[in-house]
Amino acid sequence: MGMNHDTLGPDSNTSVTPSAAPLQTRASRLRDFWNDFRQSPAAVISLIIIIALAIVSFGAPWVSPQDPYDMASLDWLDAFLRPGTVGSGGYTHWLGTDNAGRDMLSAIFYGLRTSFMIGLSACALALFAGICVGLTAAYFGGRIESLLMRVVDLQLSMPAILLALVLVAMLGQGVGQIILALVVAQYAYFARTTHGAATVERGKDYIEAARSTPLPARRVLLRHLLPNVLPPLIVVATVQVASAIALEATLSFLGVGLPLTEPSLGSLISNGFKYIHTDRTWLSIYPGVFLMITVVAINLVGDQVRHVLDPRNQR
């Protein structure tokens, strides 16, 4: 029987290169994920809101009418202007000004930039630390697993805000200190999730086959075990970003978070809280509304991601 060289030849249109198949599979998975994700209008709207807030926050120096933390650009005569008032700079303060004459809309944009930066940085570092702890405990088992998981369980028994308060009191104020405190306060959630998923996977045949080969433990962990525990971690990460943003705002509101020279939604709310019983309620309400919208939108997106990635919902 002869071989059909036209079909198997390198120039055949029906041949598929080894690198093309994974790309097509990845694109197909992303398309299926998006088709399932957009079934929730609330999640799609929330995603649009998050993208819009991220654009205006990271583009704050270009889209804000004023740099609220440049003292040379502030005019004390513009203090406590009501929303919609035109200031001495010639532009309209759509959300009013505070006691220092800062444009509240500009201050909120700068505060959102700090919130996103701290939330994403803390979540990424906590995710990395949690994966390392969870995978190590699940892969090696025995006393290492018992020790690491008891430490994680002990930390999970403590409220995150209490642990963050203690750490910030020890480390001091600053962006770096806040991020470190949030990482320590949140990594246990990722470690517990990673350990639970990895414990299920480590007993499966493909992991046993990989461990029976002379492959180093690092390769088995990163190439075989880690990809199969990522879906639940993605869900936890979206929730923890919102939690980190809320924790940072809480610490700054209490006066132990970022210093006054750093923009923060929490410090803006705290600064306006003393006027909450006067007719200057916009000082505290508007930053609080932006914080609430951000946290709720991220949580709605995370909830839909959890629903899409849940195997029980797969068709």
N, C-alpha and C positions, 0 to 999 in steps of 0.2 A: 504494500500500500504506500503510495507516495505522499510526501508531506507537502502541504500547501504553503509554499514560501511567500506567496502574496499576502496570506493572512497573518503569518508570523513575522514577516519582515519588519525591520526597524522603521521603515517609512510608511507602514500601514496606518490608516486612519483609525483602525479599531484598537490599536495597541495603546496601553495606558502606562505612562512612566511611573516608577515607584513613588516619586514625590507628589504626583498629581492626585493619587487616590486619597492620601491623608488630607490634602487641601480641600478636595471636594467634600470629604466627610465632615471636616470642620465647618465648612461653609454651610453644609446642609443642617448640621446641628444648631448653628447660630440662627439659621432661618427658622427652624422648628421652634427654637426657644423664643424668638421674637413673636412668632405667630401665636404661641400660647400666652406670652406675657401680655400682648395687647388685647387679650380677651377681657381684661379689667380696665375700663375707662379711667377709674380713679388712679390706678397705678400709672397709666400712660400720662395723665395730667400731672401727677406727682413727679414723674421723671422729667417732664418738660419744665416744671417749676424748679427742680433741682439744677438742671442745666442752665436755666436763665439766671438763677441766683449765683451759680458758680461763675458764669461769665461776667456778671456785673461786679462780683466780689474780687476776683483775680484781676479784673480790668479796672478796679477802683481808681487808680491814679489817672486814668484817661476818661472815665465816664462820670466821675464825681465833680461837681462844680467847685469844690473846695477841698484842700487838704486839711482835715480837722485837727491834725496833730502838728501843724506848722504854726507856731505861735505868731509868726510875723504876718500871717494871712488872716488872723482873727481881729475882729473889731468888737471891743466890749460894748459899744453902743448897740450892737445887734443882739445882745443877750435877751432871751425870753421872747423872741419874736414868734408870733402865732403862725401855724401852718398856712402857707399861701401868701405870706408877706414878702415883699421885695426888700432886700437888705441894702446896705450901703455899697456892696459889691456890684449891684446892678442886676443880680439874678434872684429868682424866686426861691425862697426856702419852703419847698412843698410840704415838709414835715416839721417846719419850725426850727428854732435854734435852742440851745441849752443855756445855762448860766454863764458860759464862757464865750458865747456868740458863735459856737460851732454849728454848722449846718447839720441837722440830725440825719438827713438822708445820706450825706457823705460819710458821717460817722458810722452809720449802720452798714454801709458798703464796706468800709475798712474793717469794721468789727466782724462781718461775715467772712472776709478773707482770712482773718486770724482764726475764726472758728473752723472753717474748712481745712486750713493748713494743720491745725492742731489735731482735729478729728481724724483726718486721713493719715497723718504721720503716726499718731499714737496707735491707730488701728492696725496699720501695716507692721509696725514693730511688735505689737502685741500678738499679731497673727504669726509672725516669724517665731517669736519665743514660744508661743503655745504649740505650734507644729513641732518644734524641736523637742519639747517636753513630752507631748502626747505620743509622738512616733517612737521616741526612745523607750518610753514606758511600755508601749504595746509590743514593740519588737523584741526586746530583751526579756520582759516579764520578770518573775521572781521578786527578789528583794528590791531591785531597782524600780520595778513597777509599783510595788507597795509603798516605797519611800516617796517617790515623786507624786503619786496620786493622793497620798495622805496630806502632803503639803498643799496640793491643789484643793482638796476638800476643805482643809482648814481655812484657806483663803476665801473660798466660796461661801463659807459660813459667815463671813464678815461683810457688812454693807460696803459697797464700792465707794460711796461718798465718804464714809468714815475712814476707810483706809487711805483714800486720796487726801483727806484733810490732814491726817497724821504725817503722810509723806511730804506734803507741801510745807507743813510747819517745820519739818526737819531740813528740807532742801532749800527753802526760800522761794521768793517770787521770781518769775521769768518764764519765757516760752519753753526753754529747754527743761526746766524743772517741772513744769506742768506736764509736758509730754512724757517725761520719765515716770512721774507719779501715775499718770493714766495707763501707761504700759504695765506697770506693776499691778495696778488695780484691775486690769482687764485681761491679762494674758491667760488667767486661769479658765476663763470661759472657752477660749480656743483650745487650751490643753485638754479640757474635759471632753469637748466635742471631738477633737482629733483622736483621743484615746478610745472613745466609744466606737467610732467608725473603724479605726484601725484594728481594734480587737476583733470585730466581726470579720474583717478581711483577712487577718493573718491566718485563720484556720482554713482558708480556701485552697484549692489545689494549686492554683498558679503561684501563690506565695510559697507553698511547701516545695514546689518544683524549683523556684528561684533560690530558695535557701539551701537546697540540696546540691546546688552547683557551687563552684569555687568563686562565685561573685562576691565582692566585698559587701558588707552590711550597708554601707552608704549607698551603693548602687541599687540594692534591693529596696531600700527605703524611698529613694528619690524617683526611681524609674518605674517601680511596680506598685508600691504601697501608697505613696502620696497622691498620685493622680486619682485614685479611687476613693479618697477621703475628702477631696476638694469640694464637692457639691454642698454638703452641710456646712462647711467652713465659709463658703460664699454667703450663705444665708446669715450665719452668725456675724460675719464681717459687716454686712449692711446695717444690722441692728446696732452693733457696737460703735459704728461711726456716729450714729445719732446719739447714743449714750455718751460717747466721749465729748461731743459738742455740748450736750446738756450738762455734763459734769464740769466742764471748763467754765461754762456760764455760771453755774452754781458757786464754784470756788471764787470766781471774780466778783460775784454779787456779794459774797460774804467778806470780801476784802482780803482774801489770802491767795488769790490767783494771780492774774497779771497785774503789773504795776500800772499806775495811772497814765504813764507815758505810752502804754501799749493799747491799741484799740481792741475793745472787747464788747460783745453784746451784754455780757453779765455786768461789766462795770458801767455801761450806759444805763442799764435798768437800775442798778444801785444808785447811780448819781441822780436819777430822776425820781427815785422812790420817796425821797424826803418831800417832794412836792405833790405826792399822789392825792393828798387831801385838799389841794388848792385847785385853781383853774388852769394849772400847767401840767395836766395829766399826760399830755403828749410826750413828755420827756421820758416817761417810763413805759407807756403803753406801746408806742411804735416799735421800739427795740424788742419788747416782749412778743409782739405779733410776728415780727420777722423770725424770731427764735422759734416760736411755736410752729409756724409754717414750715420752716426748715426741718425740724425734728419730725413732725407728722408726715411730711412728704417722704422723707427717707424711710420711715417705718412702713409706710404704705407700699413703697417699692420693694422693701425687704420682705414684706408679707407675701407679695405676689411672686417674688423670686422663690420663696420657700414653697409656695403652692405649685409652681411650675416644675421645680426640681424634685418634688416629692415623688418617689417611685409609685406610690399608690394611686397617684393621679395620672400616670402615664397610660395613654390609650394603646 
